[in-house]
Each structure stands twice: as structure tokens, then as C-alpha cells.
Amino acid sequence: LHLAISIFLTPLKLKDSSVGTVKHGVPNKRTFEVHANMSNRTFTLALIVAEVNGISVTVLFRRT
């Protein structure tokens, strides 16, 4: 998952306050909390994976 998350984070170009939606093939329902260092800023990544036909990933970003 860390690899997938890093791939998602790069093109998003996060700002101080950002909400992004990413779709990826993850067939399980899970909730993750990780930290991502973007542009010398620390973001708290709330990754919620909901099962919708086996493919749905919603990524919410909050600045810490």
C-alpha cells in the first residue's frame, strides 16, 4: 500500500487544504492512517477504501 499511496500522492500536488479522490483496484473495505511529507509539509492522510464493485478509493488530506 505504501507504494500505491506514494504513486497517488505525487500527481495530486497538494495545497494547504486539499481533498482528492482516487480510484484504484482494492477489493477490501479498510481504513488507513499514514503520514506523508509533501513539499516540506506534513499531511495526515486518511485513506478510506470502500468496496464498490471492487474498485473505489477515497483519499482525504488534512494538514497537521
Secondary structure, DSSP 8 states (H G I E B T S, - for coil): -HHHHHHHHHHH---SS-EEEE-----S-EEEEEEEEETTEEEEEEEEE--STT--EEEEEEE-
